[in-house]
Amino acid sequence: MRGLLARSIMAVAMASLGPDRHGWKLAMAAEFDEAVADGHGLFFATGCLATAWRALPAHIEGRLTLASYTFILGLILPGAALLSFGILAGYPYVHPPYADMIGAFARGETVVPRVNAGNAAALPMLSFLLMLRIGSDTLLAWFAAERDWRRAAAAQRLGAAATVTLALLAGLVVLDETCAVLPAVTFAIQALAITLLRHWHGEAREAETTRGFA
């Protein structure tokens, strides 16, 4: 188990190094094999990871990696976790906590959705749509980390389709489209994050190409 953990940490450390550190990667890999043979693989891998992360801000590839994981861990995955908690709490087919605030702001009577014999059969479909959205967010985070923007765009389209369908079905089933506010807001935040990451990734590739021709 310690060996697997050490190799996993070492893989993250190697991936965190910039493309101009190829020689350093080879040296680290050779020293890691020796450390594993001596029983100090985990300690060595942890040290390599700390060294690689300290060097991340020094090169453009490292800064892009930091930005990617900041957006993934700070925006995309927390949104998916929030929606997952919503399923456990009964969201989106019970009275949403913000419905009264919306009604008070509009000075109108808030429509309180209730589960009844007429709409209960559609509730599993709402759960499925929300789970589909959560799955698309997870895939989006994975593809963004891999910088596979084509597949990330496909995951975004899946998430958009699930969100729109959820809004339409929730409006018909529980008579309250505000159930889709949280999925829509998290989707907009994620879309902005991916747009920025793609833009920065494109700039990084252009800078690397320009440096190669110089």
C-alpha positions as CSV (number, residue, x, y, z in Angstrom):
1,M,0.0,0.0,0.0
2,R,2.9,2.4,0.9
3,G,4.5,1.6,-2.5
4,L,1.3,2.4,-4.4
5,L,0.9,5.6,-2.5
6,A,4.5,6.6,-3.2
7,R,4.2,5.9,-6.9
8,S,1.0,7.9,-7.1
9,I,2.6,10.9,-5.3
10,M,5.7,10.5,-7.6
11,A,3.4,10.5,-10.7
12,V,1.8,13.8,-9.5
13,A,5.3,15.3,-8.9
14,M,6.5,14.3,-12.4
15,A,3.3,15.7,-14.0
16,S,3.8,19.0,-12.1
17,L,7.2,19.6,-13.7
18,G,7.4,21.8,-16.8
19,P,8.3,20.4,-20.3
20,D,11.8,21.9,-20.0
21,R,12.5,19.7,-17.0
22,H,12.8,16.4,-18.9
23,G,16.3,15.7,-17.7
24,W,15.3,16.4,-14.1
25,K,12.3,14.0,-14.5
26,L,14.7,11.2,-15.7
27,A,17.0,11.8,-12.7
28,M,14.1,11.8,-10.2
29,A,12.7,8.6,-11.7
30,A,16.1,6.9,-11.3
31,E,16.6,8.1,-7.7
32,F,13.0,7.1,-6.9
33,D,13.7,3.5,-7.9
34,E,16.7,3.5,-5.6
35,A,14.7,5.0,-2.8
36,V,12.0,2.4,-3.2
37,A,14.6,-0.4,-3.0
38,D,15.9,1.1,0.2
39,G,12.4,1.4,1.7
40,H,12.3,5.2,1.6
41,G,10.1,5.6,-1.5
42,L,7.3,7.5,0.2
43,F,9.6,10.0,1.9
44,F,11.4,10.6,-1.4
45,A,8.2,11.0,-3.4
46,T,6.8,13.5,-0.9
47,G,10.0,15.5,-1.1
48,C,9.9,15.5,-4.9
49,L,6.3,16.7,-4.9
50,A,7.1,19.5,-2.5
51,T,10.0,20.6,-4.7
52,A,8.0,20.4,-7.9
53,W,5.1,22.5,-6.4
54,R,7.5,25.1,-5.1
55,A,8.8,25.5,-8.6
56,L,5.4,25.7,-10.3
57,P,5.0,29.5,-10.2
58,A,8.4,29.8,-11.9
59,H,7.3,28.6,-15.4
60,I,4.2,29.2,-17.5
61,E,3.2,25.5,-17.6
62,G,3.3,25.4,-13.8
63,R,1.2,28.5,-13.4
64,L,-1.3,27.0,-15.8
65,T,-1.4,23.8,-13.7
66,L,-2.0,25.8,-10.6
67,A,-4.8,27.7,-12.2
68,S,-6.4,24.5,-13.5
69,Y,-6.4,22.8,-10.2
70,T,-7.6,25.9,-8.4
71,F,-10.6,26.2,-10.7
72,I,-11.3,22.4,-10.6
73,L,-11.0,22.0,-6.8
74,G,-12.4,25.4,-6.0
75,L,-15.3,25.8,-8.4
76,I,-16.2,22.7,-10.5
77,L,-16.1,19.9,-8.0
78,P,-17.6,21.9,-5.1
79,G,-20.6,22.7,-7.4
80,A,-21.0,19.0,-8.1
81,A,-20.8,18.2,-4.4
82,L,-23.4,20.8,-3.6
83,L,-25.8,19.3,-6.2
84,S,-25.1,15.8,-4.7
85,F,-26.0,17.1,-1.2
86,G,-29.2,18.4,-2.8
87,I,-30.2,14.9,-3.8
88,L,-29.7,13.7,-0.3
89,A,-31.7,16.6,1.1
90,G,-34.6,16.0,-1.2
91,Y,-33.7,18.7,-3.7
92,P,-35.3,19.7,-6.1
93,Y,-38.8,18.4,-5.4
94,V,-39.4,19.9,-2.0
95,H,-39.9,23.4,-0.9
96,P,-36.6,25.1,-1.8
97,P,-35.2,27.2,1.0
98,Y,-34.9,30.3,-1.2
99,A,-38.5,30.2,-2.4
100,D,-39.9,32.3,0.4
101,M,-37.2,34.9,-0.1
102,I,-38.1,35.1,-3.8
103,G,-41.8,35.4,-3.0
104,A,-41.1,38.1,-0.4
105,F,-38.9,40.1,-2.8
106,A,-41.6,39.9,-5.5
107,R,-44.3,40.7,-3.0
108,G,-46.3,37.8,-4.3
109,E,-47.5,34.5,-3.0
110,T,-44.8,31.8,-3.3
111,V,-45.8,28.6,-5.0
112,V,-44.8,25.8,-2.6
113,P,-44.3,22.6,-4.6
114,R,-45.7,19.5,-2.9
115,V,-45.2,15.8,-3.7
116,N,-48.5,14.2,-4.4
117,A,-50.0,11.2,-6.2
118,G,-50.0,13.1,-9.5
119,N,-46.4,14.0,-9.7
120,A,-44.6,11.4,-7.5
121,A,-44.0,9.1,-10.5
122,A,-41.9,11.8,-12.1
123,L,-39.6,12.3,-9.1
124,P,-37.1,9.6,-10.0
125,M,-36.6,11.3,-13.4
126,L,-35.7,14.5,-11.6
127,S,-33.2,12.6,-9.5
128,F,-31.8,11.0,-12.7
129,L,-31.4,14.3,-14.4
130,L,-29.6,15.8,-11.4
131,M,-27.3,12.8,-11.2
132,L,-26.6,13.1,-14.9
133,R,-25.6,16.7,-14.3
134,I,-23.4,15.7,-11.4
135,G,-21.8,13.1,-13.6
136,S,-21.1,15.6,-16.4
137,D,-19.5,17.9,-13.9
138,T,-17.2,15.2,-12.7
139,L,-16.2,14.4,-16.3
140,L,-15.7,18.1,-16.9
141,A,-13.2,18.3,-14.0
142,W,-11.3,15.2,-15.2
143,F,-11.0,16.4,-18.8
144,A,-10.1,19.9,-17.7
145,A,-7.3,18.5,-15.6
146,E,-6.1,16.5,-18.7
147,R,-6.6,19.6,-20.9
148,D,-8.7,17.6,-23.2
149,W,-10.9,20.5,-24.3
150,R,-12.8,18.6,-26.9
151,R,-14.1,16.1,-24.4
152,A,-14.6,18.9,-21.8
153,A,-16.9,20.7,-24.3
154,A,-18.9,17.4,-24.8
155,A,-19.3,17.2,-21.0
156,Q,-20.4,20.8,-20.9
157,R,-23.0,20.1,-23.5
158,L,-24.3,17.1,-21.5
159,G,-24.5,19.3,-18.4
160,A,-26.4,22.1,-20.3
161,A,-28.9,19.6,-21.7
162,A,-29.5,18.1,-18.2
163,T,-29.9,21.5,-16.7
164,V,-32.4,22.7,-19.3
165,T,-34.4,19.5,-19.1
166,L,-34.4,19.6,-15.3
167,A,-35.8,23.2,-15.4
168,L,-38.5,22.3,-17.9
169,L,-39.6,19.1,-16.0
170,A,-39.4,20.7,-12.6
171,G,-41.7,23.5,-13.9
172,L,-44.2,20.9,-15.0
173,V,-44.0,18.5,-12.1
174,V,-43.6,20.7,-9.0
175,L,-44.7,24.0,-10.6
176,D,-41.5,25.9,-9.5
177,E,-38.7,26.6,-12.0
178,T,-36.6,28.0,-9.2
179,C,-35.5,24.4,-8.5
180,A,-33.2,24.8,-11.4
181,V,-31.6,28.1,-10.2
182,L,-28.7,26.3,-8.3
183,P,-27.8,24.0,-11.3
184,A,-28.0,26.9,-13.6
185,V,-25.7,29.1,-11.5
186,T,-23.1,26.4,-11.0
187,F,-23.2,25.6,-14.7
188,A,-22.5,29.3,-15.5
189,I,-19.6,29.4,-13.1
190,Q,-18.1,26.3,-14.5
191,A,-18.5,27.5,-18.1
192,L,-16.6,30.7,-17.2
193,A,-13.9,28.7,-15.5
194,I,-13.4,26.5,-18.5
195,T,-13.4,29.4,-20.9
196,L,-10.6,31.1,-18.9
197,L,-8.6,27.9,-18.7
198,R,-8.9,27.3,-22.5
199,H,-7.8,30.9,-23.2
200,W,-4.8,30.6,-20.9
201,H,-3.9,27.2,-22.3
202,G,-4.0,28.7,-25.8
203,E,-1.8,31.6,-24.7
204,A,0.7,29.2,-23.1
205,R,0.9,27.1,-26.3
206,E,1.5,30.2,-28.4
207,A,4.2,31.4,-26.1
208,E,5.9,28.0,-26.2
209,T,5.7,27.9,-30.0
210,T,7.1,31.4,-30.2
211,R,10.0,30.4,-27.9
212,G,10.7,27.3,-30.0
213,F,11.0,29.4,-33.2
214,A,13.2,32.0,-31.4
